[in-house]
Amino acid sequence: MKKSIIFLWIAILLLGFACKKKSIGPIVEKPTFTIYGAVVKDLNLSKDIAVFTVSRNDTLYDDATVKVGNKSIPNVGSGLYYMEFSDTTFHMNTAYTDSIISPTDTVTITFNFTMPDTFSVNVTPTRDTFRTINLPILTNWTASGNSNGYIVSVVKGDTISGAELYNATDDASPNPIPNQAFYTSGMGTLVLGYYWIYVIAYNKSFPTYPGIPFNLPAGLPANNISGAQGTIGAGVIAQKVVIYVATL
């Protein structure tokens, strides 16, 4: 009987020891990153721009290491990584790899893009001053290699406001700018003055960024990063076309 009790206690002790060895600490969940980034070649400014916003677990994150190719993009605060380069930094028709590294988590997120080729834009009728008889305006552009699509955006180029304006995506030119872009809501009154017409060739997508000179349309590709939330892309902004809209 005593032997049985001794064996029972030994079994209990061994079982307890085994359970202690198998115990593990609390499970640490991997953080979730949200990234919005663009590499931009703006032919109006003769400069290249790399801009990213990074959030970690929905909180803006300033401690990442951000690179485009071999170029480091510095943090300027509030989760924003921004740098302007000479316009020969990122080459047309060239593929690049971006990397977002979180040393805190030993996490590296990489994604690729290809910078589209240069292209040019013109409008028809081919004149600088447009009157109501000349509307609608057709926007034409040459093809840009390695682009997945184009954005057309009309911006008021002076302080006279009230026009509906216009922005849209397109696969190729020509793109007709509707008459209402130059009128107040509901084709009420023609809004005179200067307008800037931008056309952007993009690869993958084209997120907004600080200082963007035009409005982006809805429906651009989104959520295209493997291993993170958010959207990245690259784009070439062609030389804008400046027109003046007047009455008859």
C-alpha positions in Angstrom: 0.0 0.0 0.0 2.8 2.4 0.9 4.6 1.6 -2.3 1.4 2.4 -4.3 1.1 5.8 -2.5 4.8 6.6 -3.2 4.4 5.7 -6.9 1.3 7.9 -7.0 3.1 10.9 -5.6 6.0 10.4 -8.0 3.6 10.3 -10.9 1.9 13.5 -9.7 5.3 15.2 -9.3 6.4 14.1 -12.8 3.1 15.3 -14.4 3.5 18.7 -12.7 7.0 19.1 -13.8 6.1 18.2 -17.4 3.2 20.8 -17.4 5.6 23.5 -16.1 8.1 22.8 -18.9 5.3 23.1 -21.5 3.9 26.4 -20.2 4.5 29.4 -22.5 4.4 33.1 -22.0 1.7 35.4 -23.4 1.2 35.3 -27.2 2.4 38.6 -28.8 0.4 39.5 -31.8 2.2 40.9 -34.8 1.5 44.6 -35.4 -0.5 45.7 -38.4 1.0 48.3 -40.7 -0.8 50.7 -43.0 1.2 52.4 -45.7 0.3 55.0 -48.3 3.1 55.9 -50.7 3.9 57.4 -54.0 7.0 58.1 -56.1 6.3 61.0 -58.3 8.1 62.5 -61.3 6.6 66.0 -61.8 7.7 67.5 -65.1 6.2 70.8 -64.1 8.6 71.2 -61.2 11.6 69.3 -62.7 11.8 67.2 -59.5 11.2 63.7 -58.2 9.3 63.2 -55.0 9.1 60.2 -52.7 6.4 60.3 -50.0 5.0 57.7 -47.6 2.8 57.7 -44.5 3.3 54.8 -42.2 1.0 53.7 -39.3 1.6 50.9 -36.9 -1.5 49.5 -35.2 -3.5 52.5 -36.4 -0.9 54.9 -34.8 1.3 57.1 -37.0 4.8 55.6 -36.8 8.0 57.6 -36.9 10.6 54.9 -36.3 10.6 53.0 -39.6 13.4 52.9 -42.1 12.0 53.7 -45.5 13.9 53.2 -48.8 13.1 53.5 -52.5 15.8 51.6 -54.3 19.0 52.7 -52.6 17.5 56.1 -51.5 16.6 56.6 -47.8 13.5 58.6 -47.2 13.7 60.6 -44.0 10.9 60.9 -41.4 9.6 64.5 -41.1 7.1 63.8 -38.3 3.6 62.4 -37.8 4.3 59.2 -39.7 5.3 61.1 -42.9 8.4 60.2 -44.8 9.2 62.7 -47.5 12.0 63.8 -49.7 12.5 65.7 -53.0 15.2 64.7 -55.4 16.6 66.0 -58.7 14.4 64.9 -61.7 17.1 62.4 -62.8 16.9 60.3 -59.6 14.2 57.9 -60.5 14.5 56.8 -64.2 11.7 56.3 -66.6 10.7 52.7 -67.4 12.8 51.4 -64.5 11.6 49.0 -61.8 12.3 49.8 -58.1 11.8 48.0 -54.8 10.5 50.0 -51.8 11.1 48.7 -48.3 9.5 49.7 -45.0 11.5 48.3 -42.0 10.3 48.3 -38.4 13.4 47.6 -36.2 11.1 47.4 -33.2 9.3 44.4 -34.6 12.1 43.1 -36.9 9.5 43.4 -39.7 10.4 44.2 -43.3 7.7 45.0 -45.9 8.7 45.2 -49.5 6.9 46.1 -52.7 7.7 46.9 -56.3 6.8 49.6 -58.8 7.9 50.7 -62.2 8.3 54.4 -63.1 6.2 55.1 -66.2 7.7 56.8 -69.2 7.5 60.5 -70.1 4.7 61.7 -72.3 3.1 65.0 -73.5 -0.4 66.5 -73.5 -2.4 68.8 -75.8 -6.0 69.9 -76.1 -8.3 70.4 -79.0 -9.4 72.8 -80.4 -5.7 73.9 -80.3 -5.9 77.4 -78.9 -5.2 79.1 -75.5 -8.6 80.9 -75.1 -11.8 78.8 -75.2 -15.3 80.2 -75.5 -18.5 78.4 -75.1 -18.6 77.6 -78.8 -15.3 75.6 -78.4 -16.6 73.3 -75.7 -16.3 70.5 -74.9 -12.5 70.3 -74.8 -10.7 67.1 -75.9 -7.6 66.2 -74.0 -5.0 64.1 -75.9 -1.8 62.6 -74.8 1.0 60.4 -76.1 1.3 56.9 -74.7 3.4 56.4 -71.6 5.2 53.1 -71.3 4.7 51.0 -68.1 1.5 52.9 -67.1 -1.6 51.1 -65.9 -3.8 54.1 -66.6 -4.1 57.8 -66.7 -5.7 60.5 -64.5 -7.2 63.7 -65.9 -7.8 66.5 -63.5 -8.9 70.1 -64.1 -7.9 72.7 -61.6 -8.8 76.4 -61.4 -5.6 78.3 -62.1 -6.6 81.6 -60.6 -8.7 83.0 -57.6 -12.0 82.9 -59.4 -13.8 80.0 -57.9 -17.2 78.2 -58.3 -16.6 76.0 -61.3 -17.5 72.3 -60.9 -14.1 71.2 -62.3 -13.4 67.6 -63.3 -11.3 64.6 -62.6 -11.4 61.0 -63.9 -9.4 58.0 -64.8 -8.9 56.7 -68.4 -7.0 54.0 -70.2 -6.0 56.1 -73.2 -6.7 59.4 -74.9 -8.6 61.3 -76.1 -10.6 62.3 -73.0 -13.4 64.8 -73.4 -13.7 67.3 -70.6 -17.5 67.9 -70.1 -18.9 71.4 -70.4 -20.1 71.5 -66.8 -16.4 71.5 -65.6 -16.3 75.2 -66.4 -19.8 76.1 -65.0 -21.2 76.5 -61.6 -23.3 73.6 -60.3 -26.0 72.5 -62.7 -24.6 74.4 -65.7 -25.6 77.6 -64.0 -23.0 80.2 -64.9 -19.8 80.0 -67.0 -16.9 80.6 -64.6 -14.3 82.7 -66.6 -10.6 82.6 -66.1 -7.6 80.3 -66.2 -7.8 76.5 -65.9 -5.0 74.0 -65.5 -5.4 70.6 -67.1 -3.2 67.9 -65.6 -2.7 64.4 -67.0 -0.9 61.8 -64.9 0.4 58.4 -66.0 0.4 56.0 -63.1 1.8 52.5 -62.3 -0.2 50.4 -59.8 -2.0 53.5 -58.3 -1.5 57.1 -57.3 -2.1 58.0 -53.6 -2.5 61.6 -52.6 0.4 63.4 -50.9 1.2 66.8 -49.3 1.3 69.5 -51.9 -0.4 67.6 -54.6 -1.6 70.2 -57.2 -4.7 68.5 -58.4 -7.7 66.5 -57.1 -7.7 62.7 -57.5 -10.8 60.8 -58.8 -12.5 58.0 -56.9 -12.0 54.5 -58.1 -8.2 54.3 -58.3 -6.7 50.9 -57.4 -6.2 50.4 -53.7 -5.0 47.9 -51.1 -2.2 46.6 -53.3 0.5 45.9 -50.7 1.3 42.3 -49.7 1.9 42.1 -46.0 0.3 45.4 -45.1 -2.8 47.5 -45.5 -2.8 50.6 -47.8 -1.9 51.6 -51.3 1.3 52.4 -53.2 2.0 53.6 -56.7 4.2 55.7 -59.0 3.3 58.4 -61.5 4.6 60.9 -64.0 2.9 64.2 -64.1 3.0 65.7 -67.6 3.5 69.4 -68.3 0.1 70.9 -67.5 -1.9 72.6 -70.2 -3.1 76.1 -69.3 -6.3 77.4 -70.9 -8.4 80.5 -70.5 -12.2 80.3 -70.7 -14.1 83.4 -71.8 -17.5 84.4 -73.0 -18.3 84.9 -76.7 
